[in-house]
Amino acid sequence: MSGWVLRSALCGCALLFLLTGCWDITQPEPLTIPVLMAVDRQSKGLRVAVEADVPQLMHSPGSSSGSGSTRPTWVVQGTGNTLTEALRHTGLDFPNRNPLTFAHLRVVVLSQAVLQGPAFSGVIDRLARAPYLHRTFWLLATAGPAAPFAETVNPVGPDPVEVLDDVLRALKHDGSAYPTRFYRCLERWENRPFAVVPLPLLALRSQPGLPGASDFAVVGAVVTAASGAVGRWSPDEVATWGLLTNRRPSVLLTVPSGKGQWVLQVVSEHFELHVTRQALEVKGAVGVSIDEVDGHPNPLPLSTLSQQAAQQLAQRAVQLVHWTQVHRVDAFTLYPHTERLGPLASPPAPAAWMARYARLPVRASVRVTVRNAGSLLPTHPILSYHPSATS
């Protein structure tokens, strides 16, 4: 009897293992994964357009903008008084129907109407609070509507977001754009008084043979503070800012001479900015190389060429610093590194410091050294006793 009971108990335990694993099964949710978000301001609230990578499980919620790659992309749009409401009105942001997850968001484009309006703080706050959001996406600006950037197609290549990502990385080389990750924007706005972030200003252009706008261009920057847009910079002003903050941009300078011009490329730079009791001082040492002789310039002594390049850089530095004084922003993180009063001196109040900063005269001293004249020396004798100059 005892043997029969033991065998029955063993059989029952074996059956229990076969019955487990299915009674509480939960099917995986088909998530919608936004990679680019474009936010516009309308007369009544906000309009959001989202380009998303969508798994094959997803039913068609919007218009397809497949780029020919293995990952299908969809564009969904919604409107609302706030960003949260606009996202909900895309038809995706609720349980059991492809809920939005921002874990893979790579680009956010804000129209200038959003940047200049009262909605800016709400949009930034919503992005900062979004759960599971990796705050490493690019924050960009556009002068016109932002929605076309989400609707952009690229039928002959990779996903448009990948194209835009490559464009932004390449533009850092020549100094015409400095894309900033979202978490860096938050750090600067929250922790430094009057600090600004120049957001790359995007434009769309069409390529021959492709429908609609299909290529990205950067046409400057929108200078933004914690309260929104402060003003705009041209590509040359963005490059000058890169020089003054030692970001190693490959800036080109042209020095006219006779019926042509010398084309110089900045190969090294070291700038220091100081706020003293008497003035705002800019000091820099720049190395350049002669890249090209355009046309038929007159032969110049090397010292004259360096002098003219130094004058150009000094003038650009003064103009940009004066711009920050007029708009009362600290684009060079000078506060509280100011007032050489000794190690025990406490920094002044931010408002008082900015008021004095805006009134100070600007003095610029730039030394330019031509490091490599190349093979141009035999044809264009630019020999000099002094290969550097200061302006």
VEXDREN-2710 file (C-alpha; in Angstrom, 1 decimal):
% VEXDREN-2710
k/r/px/py/pz
1/MET/0.0/0.0/0.0
2/SER/2.7/2.4/0.9
3/GLY/4.5/1.7/-2.4
4/TRP/1.4/2.5/-4.4
5/VAL/1.0/5.8/-2.5
6/LEU/4.6/6.7/-3.1
7/ARG/4.3/6.0/-6.9
8/SER/1.0/8.1/-7.0
9/ALA/2.7/11.0/-5.3
10/LEU/5.7/10.9/-7.7
11/CYS/3.3/10.8/-10.7
12/GLY/1.3/13.7/-9.3
13/CYS/4.5/15.8/-8.8
14/ALA/5.5/15.1/-12.4
15/LEU/2.1/16.3/-13.7
16/LEU/2.5/19.5/-11.7
17/PHE/5.6/20.4/-13.8
18/LEU/3.6/19.9/-17.0
19/LEU/0.8/22.2/-15.9
20/THR/2.9/25.3/-15.1
21/GLY/3.9/28.2/-17.4
22/CYS/0.7/29.1/-19.3
23/TRP/-2.0/30.1/-16.8
24/ASP/-0.6/33.7/-16.4
25/ILE/0.9/34.3/-19.8
26/THR/1.0/37.9/-21.0
27/GLN/1.5/38.7/-24.7
28/PRO/4.3/41.2/-25.5
29/GLU/3.1/44.7/-26.3
30/PRO/3.8/46.0/-29.8
31/LEU/5.6/49.2/-29.0
32/THR/5.9/52.3/-31.2
33/ILE/9.4/53.6/-31.1
34/PRO/9.8/57.3/-32.0
35/VAL/13.2/58.3/-33.4
36/LEU/12.3/61.9/-34.4
37/MET/9.8/64.3/-32.9
38/ALA/8.8/67.6/-34.5
39/VAL/6.8/70.2/-32.4
40/ASP/5.0/73.2/-33.9
41/ARG/2.9/75.9/-32.3
42/GLN/-0.6/76.5/-33.6
43/SER/-3.2/79.2/-32.8
44/LYS/-4.7/76.7/-30.3
45/GLY/-2.0/74.7/-28.6
46/LEU/0.7/72.5/-30.1
47/ARG/1.0/70.1/-33.1
48/VAL/3.4/67.2/-32.9
49/ALA/4.6/64.9/-35.7
50/VAL/6.4/61.7/-34.8
51/GLU/8.5/59.6/-37.1
52/ALA/8.6/56.1/-35.5
53/ASP/10.2/52.8/-36.2
54/VAL/7.3/50.3/-35.9
55/PRO/7.5/46.5/-35.6
56/GLN/5.6/44.3/-38.1
57/LEU/2.9/43.7/-35.5
58/MET/1.7/47.3/-35.8
59/HIS/-1.5/48.0/-37.7
60/SER/-1.3/51.1/-40.0
61/PRO/-1.9/54.1/-37.7
62/GLY/-0.6/56.8/-40.0
63/SER/1.1/57.4/-43.3
64/SER/4.1/55.3/-44.2
65/SER/7.4/57.0/-45.0
66/GLY/9.4/53.9/-45.6
67/SER/12.9/54.7/-46.8
68/GLY/13.7/51.5/-48.5
69/SER/15.6/50.2/-45.5
70/THR/14.7/47.1/-43.5
71/ARG/13.0/49.2/-40.8
72/PRO/9.6/50.6/-41.7
73/THR/8.9/54.1/-40.5
74/TRP/5.5/55.7/-39.8
75/VAL/4.5/59.3/-39.3
76/VAL/1.8/60.0/-36.8
77/GLN/0.5/63.4/-35.8
78/GLY/-1.6/64.9/-33.1
79/THR/-2.7/68.3/-31.7
80/GLY/-3.4/69.5/-28.1
81/ASN/-3.0/72.3/-25.7
82/THR/0.1/70.6/-24.2
83/LEU/2.7/68.2/-25.5
84/THR/1.3/65.4/-23.5
85/GLU/-2.2/66.0/-24.9
86/ALA/-0.8/66.2/-28.5
87/LEU/1.0/62.9/-28.1
88/ARG/-2.1/61.3/-26.8
89/HIS/-4.0/62.5/-29.8
90/THR/-1.7/60.7/-32.1
91/GLY/-3.8/57.6/-31.2
92/LEU/-0.9/55.7/-29.8
93/ASP/-0.2/56.9/-26.3
94/PHE/-2.6/54.8/-24.3
95/PRO/-2.5/51.2/-23.0
96/ASN/-2.9/48.1/-25.2
97/ARG/-2.5/49.9/-28.5
98/ASN/1.2/50.4/-29.4
99/PRO/2.1/52.8/-26.5
100/LEU/4.8/55.3/-27.2
101/THR/8.2/54.7/-25.6
102/PHE/10.9/57.4/-25.9
103/ALA/13.8/55.1/-25.0
104/HIS/15.2/55.5/-28.6
105/LEU/14.3/59.1/-29.4
106/ARG/17.2/60.5/-31.4
107/VAL/16.1/64.0/-32.6
108/VAL/13.7/66.6/-31.4
109/VAL/13.0/69.6/-33.8
110/LEU/11.3/72.7/-32.3
111/SER/9.9/75.4/-34.5
112/GLN/11.0/78.9/-33.8
113/ALA/7.3/79.7/-32.8
114/VAL/7.7/77.1/-30.0
115/LEU/11.1/78.4/-29.0
116/GLN/9.9/82.0/-28.7
117/GLY/6.5/81.3/-27.1
118/PRO/5.3/80.4/-23.7
119/ALA/5.0/76.7/-24.7
120/PHE/8.8/76.3/-24.6
121/SER/9.1/75.7/-20.9
122/GLY/6.2/73.1/-21.0
123/VAL/7.8/71.2/-23.9
124/ILE/11.2/71.1/-22.2
125/ASP/9.6/70.0/-18.9
126/ARG/7.6/67.2/-20.5
127/LEU/10.8/65.9/-22.2
128/ALA/12.7/66.1/-19.0
129/ARG/10.1/64.1/-17.1
130/ALA/9.3/61.5/-19.8
131/PRO/9.8/58.0/-18.3
132/TYR/12.5/55.7/-19.8
133/LEU/13.7/58.6/-21.9
134/HIS/17.4/58.6/-22.7
135/ARG/18.3/62.3/-22.7
136/THR/21.0/61.9/-25.3
137/PHE/18.9/63.0/-28.3
138/TRP/19.8/66.1/-30.3
139/LEU/17.7/69.2/-29.7
140/LEU/17.4/71.2/-32.9
141/ALA/15.5/74.3/-34.2
142/THR/13.9/75.4/-37.4
143/ALA/12.6/78.8/-38.6
144/GLY/9.6/77.4/-40.4
145/PRO/7.2/74.5/-39.5
146/ALA/8.9/71.5/-37.9
147/ALA/6.5/68.8/-39.1
148/PRO/8.1/68.4/-42.5
149/PHE/11.2/67.1/-40.9
150/ALA/9.3/64.1/-39.6
151/GLU/7.7/63.6/-43.0
152/THR/11.0/63.7/-44.9
153/VAL/11.6/60.6/-47.1
154/ASN/14.9/59.3/-48.4
155/PRO/13.9/56.6/-51.0
156/VAL/17.5/56.0/-52.2
157/GLY/19.3/55.6/-48.9
158/PRO/19.1/54.9/-45.2
159/ASP/16.6/56.3/-42.7
160/PRO/16.4/60.1/-42.8
161/VAL/17.2/60.3/-39.1
162/GLU/20.5/58.5/-39.8
163/VAL/21.2/61.0/-42.6
164/LEU/20.6/63.9/-40.2
165/ASP/22.7/62.4/-37.5
166/ASP/25.6/62.0/-40.0
167/VAL/25.1/65.6/-41.2
168/LEU/25.3/67.0/-37.7
169/ARG/28.5/65.1/-36.9
170/ALA/30.1/66.3/-40.1
171/LEU/29.2/70.0/-39.5
172/LYS/31.1/70.0/-36.2
173/HIS/34.3/69.8/-38.2
174/ASP/33.9/73.2/-39.9
175/GLY/32.3/74.9/-37.0
176/SER/29.0/75.8/-38.6
177/ALA/27.0/73.8/-36.1
178/TYR/27.4/72.4/-32.6
179/PRO/24.6/70.0/-31.9
180/THR/24.0/69.6/-28.2
181/ARG/22.6/66.6/-26.4
182/PHE/19.4/67.3/-24.4
183/TYR/20.9/66.5/-21.1
184/ARG/23.7/69.0/-21.8
185/CYS/21.1/71.7/-22.5
186/LEU/19.4/71.0/-19.2
187/GLU/22.7/71.2/-17.3
188/ARG/23.6/74.6/-18.8
189/TRP/20.1/76.1/-18.4
190/GLU/19.6/74.9/-14.9
191/ASN/23.0/75.4/-13.4
192/ARG/24.5/78.6/-14.9
193/PRO/22.9/82.1/-14.7
194/PHE/22.3/83.7/-18.1
195/ALA/23.8/80.6/-19.9
196/VAL/22.7/79.9/-23.5
197/VAL/22.9/77.0/-25.9
198/PRO/23.1/77.6/-29.7
199/LEU/20.8/75.0/-31.2
200/PRO/21.5/74.2/-34.9
201/LEU/19.0/75.9/-37.2
202/LEU/17.8/73.4/-39.8
203/ALA/16.4/73.9/-43.3
204/LEU/15.1/71.4/-45.8
205/ARG/16.1/71.4/-49.5
206/SER/15.2/69.2/-52.4
207/GLN/17.6/67.0/-54.3
208/PRO/17.2/66.6/-58.1
209/GLY/14.9/63.7/-59.0
210/LEU/13.6/63.2/-55.5
211/PRO/10.1/64.2/-54.4
212/GLY/9.8/67.0/-51.9
213/ALA/12.4/68.1/-49.5
214/SER/14.9/65.3/-49.0
215/ASP/18.1/66.8/-47.7
216/PHE/19.1/68.7/-44.6
217/ALA/21.0/71.9/-44.3
218/VAL/22.1/74.0/-41.3
219/VAL/21.8/77.7/-41.8
220/GLY/23.0/79.0/-38.4
221/ALA/21.8/78.6/-34.9
222/VAL/19.0/79.8/-32.6
223/VAL/20.5/80.9/-29.3
224/THR/18.3/79.6/-26.5
225/ALA/18.2/80.2/-22.8
226/ALA/16.1/78.6/-20.1
227/SER/13.2/80.9/-21.0
228/GLY/13.4/80.2/-24.8
229/ALA/15.0/81.8/-27.9
230/VAL/17.2/84.8/-27.4
231/GLY/18.3/85.5/-31.0
232/ARG/19.9/83.9/-34.0
233/TRP/23.5/83.5/-35.2
234/SER/24.8/83.2/-38.7
235/PRO/27.1/80.3/-39.6
236/ASP/30.1/82.6/-39.3
237/GLU/29.0/83.7/-35.8
238/VAL/28.6/80.1/-34.8
239/ALA/32.1/79.4/-36.0
240/THR/33.4/82.4/-34.1
241/TRP/31.8/81.1/-31.0
242/GLY/33.4/77.8/-31.6
243/LEU/36.8/79.5/-31.8
244/LEU/36.3/81.6/-28.7
245/THR/35.3/78.5/-26.7
246/ASN/38.2/76.4/-28.1
247/ARG/36.1/73.8/-29.8
248/ARG/38.6/73.3/-32.6
249/PRO/36.5/74.2/-35.6
250/SER/38.2/74.1/-39.1
251/VAL/37.4/77.8/-39.9
252/LEU/38.3/79.3/-43.2
253/LEU/39.6/82.9/-43.5
254/THR/39.9/84.9/-46.8
255/VAL/42.4/87.8/-47.1
256/PRO/41.8/89.9/-50.2
257/SER/44.8/91.1/-52.1
258/GLY/44.9/92.7/-55.6
259/LYS/42.8/90.6/-58.0
260/GLY/42.5/87.6/-55.8
261/GLN/42.6/86.4/-52.2
262/TRP/44.5/84.2/-49.9
263/VAL/42.4/81.3/-48.3
264/LEU/43.6/80.4/-44.8
265/GLN/42.4/77.5/-42.6
266/VAL/42.6/77.6/-38.8
267/VAL/44.5/74.6/-37.6
268/SER/44.8/75.5/-33.9
269/GLU/43.5/78.0/-31.5
270/HIS/43.6/79.0/-27.9
271/PHE/41.4/81.8/-26.6
272/GLU/40.9/83.2/-23.1
273/LEU/38.1/85.6/-22.1
274/HIS/38.3/87.5/-18.8
275/VAL/36.0/90.0/-17.1
276/THR/38.0/92.6/-15.2
277/ARG/37.1/95.9/-13.5
278/GLN/38.0/97.9/-16.6
279/ALA/37.1/95.7/-19.6
280/LEU/36.1/92.4/-21.1
281/GLU/39.4/91.1/-22.5
282/VAL/39.7/88.5/-25.3
283/LYS/43.2/87.0/-25.9
284/GLY/43.9/84.4/-28.5
285/ALA/46.7/82.6/-30.3
286/VAL/45.7/81.1/-33.6
287/GLY/47.7/78.9/-36.1
288/VAL/46.7/79.0/-39.7
289/SER/47.8/77.3/-42.9
290/ILE/47.6/78.6/-46.5
291/ASP/45.1/76.3/-48.2
292/GLU/44.6/78.1/-51.5
293/VAL/45.5/81.1/-53.6
294/ASP/42.3/82.2/-55.4
295/GLY/42.8/84.4/-58.5
296/HIS/45.9/86.6/-58.8
297/PRO/46.6/88.2/-55.4
298/ASN/49.5/90.5/-54.9
299/PRO/52.4/88.9/-53.1
300/LEU/52.3/89.8/-49.5
301/PRO/54.9/89.6/-46.7
302/LEU/54.1/86.9/-44.3
303/SER/53.8/89.4/-41.5
304/THR/51.2/91.4/-43.5
305/LEU/49.1/88.2/-44.2
306/SER/49.2/87.3/-40.5
307/GLN/48.3/90.8/-39.5
308/GLN/45.2/90.9/-41.7
309/ALA/44.0/87.5/-40.5
310/ALA/44.5/88.6/-36.9
311/GLN/42.4/91.8/-37.6
312/GLN/39.6/89.7/-39.0
313/LEU/39.5/87.3/-36.1
314/ALA/39.7/90.2/-33.6
315/GLN/36.8/92.0/-35.3
316/ARG/34.7/88.8/-35.3
317/ALA/35.4/88.3/-31.6
318/VAL/34.5/91.8/-30.7
319/GLN/31.2/91.7/-32.7
320/LEU/30.2/88.4/-31.1
321/VAL/31.0/89.4/-27.6
322/HIS/29.1/92.7/-28.1
323/TRP/26.1/90.6/-29.3
324/THR/26.1/88.8/-26.0
325/GLN/26.3/92.1/-24.1
326/VAL/23.3/93.5/-26.0
327/HIS/21.2/90.4/-25.4
328/ARG/22.5/90.0/-21.8
329/VAL/23.6/86.4/-22.0
330/ASP/26.7/84.6/-20.9
331/ALA/27.7/82.5/-24.0
332/PHE/31.2/81.9/-22.7
333/THR/30.5/80.7/-19.1
334/LEU/32.3/83.7/-17.6
335/TYR/30.2/83.8/-14.5
336/PRO/31.4/83.3/-11.7
337/HIS/35.0/83.1/-13.1
338/THR/35.3/86.9/-12.9
339/GLU/36.8/89.7/-10.8
340/ARG/40.4/88.9/-10.0
341/LEU/39.9/89.8/-6.4
342/GLY/41.7/86.9/-4.8
343/PRO/40.7/83.4/-3.6
344/LEU/38.5/84.6/-0.8
345/ALA/36.3/86.9/-2.9
346/SER/32.7/85.9/-3.3
347/PRO/31.2/86.2/-6.8
348/PRO/28.7/89.1/-7.3
349/ALA/25.0/88.6/-7.6
350/PRO/24.1/87.3/-11.1
351/ALA/21.8/90.3/-12.0
352/ALA/24.4/92.8/-10.8
353/TRP/27.2/91.0/-12.7
354/MET/25.2/90.9/-15.9
355/ALA/24.4/94.6/-15.7
356/ARG/28.1/95.4/-15.4
357/TYR/29.0/92.9/-18.1
358/ALA/26.7/94.6/-20.6
359/ARG/28.4/98.0/-20.0
360/LEU/32.1/96.9/-20.2
361/PRO/34.2/97.8/-23.3
362/VAL/35.6/94.9/-25.2
363/ARG/39.3/94.5/-26.0
364/ALA/40.6/91.8/-28.3
365/SER/44.2/90.8/-28.9
366/VAL/44.8/87.9/-31.4
367/ARG/48.1/86.6/-32.5
368/VAL/48.1/84.7/-35.8
369/THR/51.0/82.4/-36.9
370/VAL/51.2/81.0/-40.5
371/ARG/52.5/77.5/-39.7
372/ASN/52.8/76.1/-43.2
373/ALA/53.1/78.1/-46.4
374/GLY/53.3/74.9/-48.4
375/SER/54.5/74.9/-52.1
376/LEU/53.2/78.4/-52.7
377/LEU/56.5/80.0/-51.6
378/PRO/58.4/79.6/-54.9
379/THR/55.5/81.0/-57.0
380/HIS/54.3/83.6/-54.5
381/PRO/57.2/85.0/-52.5
382/ILE/55.7/85.9/-49.1
383/LEU/58.9/85.8/-47.1
384/SER/59.0/87.8/-43.9
385/TYR/61.2/88.4/-40.9
386/HIS/58.2/88.1/-38.6
387/PRO/55.9/85.2/-39.2
388/SER/53.3/86.2/-36.7
389/ALA/51.2/89.3/-36.0
390/THR/48.9/90.7/-33.3
391/SER/45.7/92.7/-33.7
END
